[in-house]
C-alpha cells in the first residue's frame, strides 16, 4: 500500500497563504484539465483550490493515513467530487490513466525523483501534463527544509535532469522573487525550523503581491520556488 507518515507540521500554517496559492494557481491553471491525479495531496488544500479547473475525475493520492483523513474531511465539507486513495504512484493500478499529474510541493520529498516522474508518466495520457511546483535553489536549503523532510531544492538544471524520456518540458520558471530574500534571511539569520503564522502572513500579504509585479519583469528567472511542466508525447 506504500503507507508513509509525513514528518512535517507546516501544512495548516501554509494553508493561510491565500495570495501565494492564488499566484501559483494562475501559473498552472492552463495545464490542469481532464482527469487529474494529485500526488501527495496532504490535507486537501490544493484540491479545494484547483478542483474547479477540471470537469474530469480527480484523485487525491496521499501516503499518510492521518493527512488523508483530513483531506477526505476537507473535500467532503465543500461538497467536492474528489476521490481519495491511500498510497503512492506505485499504488495505482496498471492502466489507470489521467490527463494531468500534479506534484505541488511534493517532489522535493522523494529520494528517487527522476524515477518517480518516469513512473507517473506511464499513467498520463498522450498530450497530458505533469506539473511540479517545488522550492528552488539548494543554496537556500535551511532548517525548515530539514524539519519537513525535504531531500533537496531545485534549479532549472536539476529539474531538467528529472525529465521523463517520454515527455517534453513545456515550462520551467522561477516564482516569488521577493520571497527569495525571506528564505535567504531564514537560511543565514533566523535559522527557524518552522515559520510563525505572523511571518507567513507578512510574506503572503506583502512579499507575494510584490513578486507578482517583479517576477514578470525578471522574465521569471529568479525566485524561491520553481514551476516545471512536462507534456507527455
N, C-alpha and C positions, 0 to 999 in steps of 0.2 A: 504493500500500500504506500510505501515511501513516506511514512508519517515522520514529521520533524517538528521540533519545538523551537520557536523563534526566540532568540536571546535578547532582542531589543525591547524597548519600552516607550518608544517615541511616537508611535502611530497616532495615539489620541492627541498628543500635543501638536503634531504637524497637521492634524485634521482641521485645525483652526486657521491654517494658512490659505484663506479663501482666494486672495489675489494671485498667489503663486499657482494654485490649482487652475484658476481661470486662464492664466497666462500659458502654461504648457498645454492645456487643453486646446487653446486656439491654434497651437502649432502642430498638434497631432490629429485634429478633427478630420482633416481631408483624407486621412488614411484609415479611419475606423469605419468599417462598413460590413454588411453581411453578417455571417455567423462569427462571433468573437470569442476567442479564448483569452482569458486574463490569468496569467501565471503569477502565483504569489499574490492572490487578491487581498490578503490581510483581513482587515476589519470591514471591508466593503466600501470604503470611502470613494475609491476610483470608479467602481461600478455605479454608485449613486450619481457621480458626476458625469459619466460618459454614456450611460445606458441609452439616453435619448438620441445618440448619434447613429444608432443602428436599429433597423427593423427586424434583423435576424435574431437567431438564438444567441444567448450569452451564457458562457460557462465560467464561473469563478473557481479556479483551481488553487487550493491552499493546503500546504502540508502540515500546518499546525492546527490541531483539532480545536484548541481554545479560540484561536483567531477565526477559524471557520464558523464556529458557533456565533461569534459576534457578527460576522459577515452575513450569515443567514438572518439573524435578527434585524440587521440594518436594512437589508433589501426588502424583507417582509413588511417592516414598518412603513415603507414607502410604496408598497404595492407593486414593486418592480418584477417584471418577468425575467428572472435570473435563475439559472441552475447552479448548483454548487457541488463540488467534489473534493474529497479529502485525498491529497496526494500531490505528485509532481507530474511533469510531462511524461515520465515513464509509466504513469498510471493509465494514461489514455489508451483506449482500445485501438488496436491496429485498424487503420482505415477511417478513424474518426477525424474529420477534416473541418477546417474553418477558413474564413476569408481574411481574418485578422488575428494576429497573436500579439498580446501586449505584455511587456515587461516594464512596469512602472516602478522604479527604484527597487529592482529585484535582481538583475543580472550580476550586480556587484557582490551579491551574497553567495554566488555559485562558483565553486572552485573550477570546474570544467566548463567555463563559459562558452568556448567555441563549440564543444561537443553538445552543449545544451541547445544552442541555436541551430546546429546542424540537425539535431533530432527533431526539434519542434518544426523545422521547415518541412518535414515529411507530413506534418499534419495541417499544412497551409496549402490551399488550392492554388493552382496556377494563376498568376497575376494578383494574388493576395499579398498582404504586407505583414512584416514583423516590425514592431515598434518598440524601441528601447529608450527609456529615459534613465539616466544614471548620474551619480556625482562625477565631476570632472577633475582632472589634474592630480596625479599621485603626489605632487609636492604639497597639496592641501590635506593629505591624509592626516587625521588628528585623533584625539582621544574619543571624540564622538564616533568616528568610523569604527574604531576598535570596539567600543561599547555595544554597537548594534550589529556587529558581525560582518562588516564589510571586508571582503578579501582584497579589494583593490578599488581605485578610482580610475577613470578612463580618459584618454585623449583620442583624437581622430585616428591616429595610427594604431593604437591598441584595439579600438573597436573595429577598424578595418580588418585587422588580423583575425577577428572572430567571424568574418563574413562566411556564411554557408556557400558551398560551391554551386548550389542551385539558385542562388539569389544575386540580385544586383542592388548595390546600395543607391538609394534614391535621394537620401538627405542625411547630412551629418553636420550638426551645428551646435554651437555653444549658446546657452541661455543664462540670464541673470548675471550680467557683468558687475553690477553693484554688489550682489551677493558674494561675489568672489572675495571682496575685501572683508566682508563679515566672516567668511570662512578662514581667511588669512589671519584675521585677528584672533580667532579661536586657536588656530594652529600654533601661533607663536606667543600669545599673551594669556588669553583666558584659560586655554587647555582644559575646557569643560568636556566631560563625558556626555552631558545632556544639557541642551539649552533650556532656559526657563520659558514659560509661556509668554512673559513680558518681552523677552528677547525675540521670540518667534513673531510676535505681533508687530514689533518695531520693524524687523526685516520685511515682513509681509506688507505692512501699510506704508512704509517709506521706501525701502530698498527695491521691492519688486516693481512698483509703478515707475520708478526712475529707470530700472532696467528695461522696461517695455519701450521707453523712449530711446535709451542709449544703445541697446542691442542692435537694432536695425542700422544705426549709424556706423557701427563697427563691422557690419556685414556678418553678424553672428559668429565672429571669430574669437570671442572671448567670453568667459563666464564660468560660474561654479558648477553648472550642470551641462550635460551633453545629451543631445537627442539624435538618434540614428533610426533611419527607416530603410528596410530592405524590401524589395519586391521579388516574389518567387517567380521564376521563369516559367 
